[in-house]
Every structure is written in structure tokens, then in C-alpha cells.
């Protein structure tokens, strides 16, 4: 029986560069030491699959501005707390007395609004198609309860448009994509068909256990060796071609796609989810009289280039020198799914 290194070598007919799109793949590849099994001819790059990391600077600044507003409670997931804004992070605002509440489910924001009618509760909706249905259900629940003090700020993004923008960059040289399993449980495999059709490279939707990841990479290498550009599904126990009908329906009920800016990728058409007209009363920007102002990202932080696969975290001059999890310069070092945090935790600390 061939060992794994021999199998990888058998399918590597030439040097190959793959990108793992999902931040969970990045973390688990490090956590389980899978890189030690790969021959040097195989290069893995991290992509824009960390939802906190791809938020542009102005969205962080907007939430900081909201948390500084008297009478407003900002409900966020923990990863957002320490992301540096232009002036401050949410953690720093909270230390100065701002109302910032860490939640574990978006529905907690509805309960918070109902039990604190004197407070305006702003839910920061962050994530991709994986978590967007839960955010949609939260908006529907707030609508059902007729809450007047619940507000929603959407930082929800769609993965296929981002991949189209990424692959359209002539400087990006990728031979295949390790596609996100969680996102694909909702949207299915069909939305990725443009990847082989337009860009001529294969993609494999992959699960997150070590065996899933290794099998997904081997499937990709086999497709590349055979010259086949197609979308395959390794994660068949969870992903169907048509996706999850309920999840897609609830997204259509609450949101519409709109142009959105991504850190590193810039403006991408129909890549961000906005509330539909019937839910505009929950729109944080208008109702709370807050402005989403354009903001420059820290020019010394190379997070945007890392999200595009143009740099690896150790290539950033700040990495592990002045930028660490204790003192991050950008979201890639903050989020649990950030490439810089994964490199630091599993390579530098070890």
C-alpha cells in the first residue's frame, strides 16, 4: 500500500499551486500538521475565506462609531472585538464604557432588544452563505416581534462573486481550488461552474476533517494531472448540487445582493447582502443616523495581499515581529480563521 507522500508524488506531474478558500481549511491544515505530508512541488495558498478578515476598514470603523453612540448596544461575535479600526477597536471602545456585547447566536440580539427596550441594539451581521440564513431568521424574528429598537448592519458576503474577482486578476496563478464545504452546504456545487468554464481550472468542495482535506487535495491533483477542469464534491455527505432549498429561500426572503467592498479585492458586484425594502426599518445606517465613510486600510498591514494569495503571512514585514495575536495590526492576525493567526499559532509558537 502506498503511503500518502507517494500518492501525492504520483499525481504531481509538475509543480502545482492550490488555494484553500476557507479559513477553516487553513487552520485545520496547520492544526493537524498536514503540510508535513506534502511534497515541495505542492504549494498551498490561503484565500479570502475568513469573513472577519475580508471586512474593509470602513465597516470596522462604522461599528466602532455605533458603539460610541449613547444608548446603542453593538452585538458582535468575538472575532470582531480586537480588529483594529482607524481610531480604535471595539475592545477599546468597550473599555472606555461603550456598550459592546459578545454573542454566540444572532438571536441573542433579538432577546437583548426585547429585554432592554430603552437600548438600541445593533446586530453586526458577519459571515458568508454559511451563517447568512441564521442572520435572515434573526431579522424575520425581530420583524415578527415588531421590535422598534433592533437594528442590523450587514457585513454578509457571497463567495462565488469573490472567487470570480480573484481569478480575474492576471497576477493570481492558481492551478486548482479547495472549495469551502460549509458555504457549499447552503449554495450547492452549481454556483461554482464558472470556475472551470471561464478560468479552466478545477475545484473540489472539501470537508474539514484531516481525511477530507487530504482526499480533496488528491482529487484536485488527479484532475490536474488528467487535464480535467471540472467541479467535484469530496464532501458528499453534506453537499448536494442544488444546495439547501430552505437556506436559499430564507436568504431570498430577507436579502438582495448588492455591490460590496472586500479587503484586498476591492469593489465586487453582487457580492454583499443588503436588507430588502420591507426590512429597511432595521437598516442601521439610516435609522441610527450613522454614516459608512470610506476609510484607508493600514498601509503597513499586508492582510489584503495575503487574502488574495499574493503573499504568505511570513512574507509580511510585520508578521511575528510587531504584529502578533496580542498586538494585531490587521484582521488576519485577529480572527480564529485568519491565515496570519494560523501561521503564528502553529508555526511560530511551535
Buried (B, 14 or more C-beta within 10 A) or exposed (E): EEEEEEBBBEBBEEEBBBBBBBBBBBBBBBEBEBEEBBEEEBBBBBBBBBBBBBBBBBBBBBBBBBBBBEEBBBBBBEBBBBBBBBEBBBBBBBEEEBBBBBBEEBBBBBBBBBEBEEBBBBBBBBBBBBBBBBBBBBBBBBBEEEBEBBBBBBBBBBBBBBBBBBBEEEEBEBBBBBBBBBBBBBBBBBBBBBBBEEBEBBBBBBBBEBEBBBBBBBBBBBBBBEEEBBBBBBBEEBBBEEBBEEBBEBBEBBBEBBEBBBBBBEEBEBBBBBBEEEBEBBBBBEBBEBEBEEBEBBEEBBBBBBBBBBBBBEEBEBBBEEBBBEEBBBBBBBBBBBBBBBBBBBEBEE
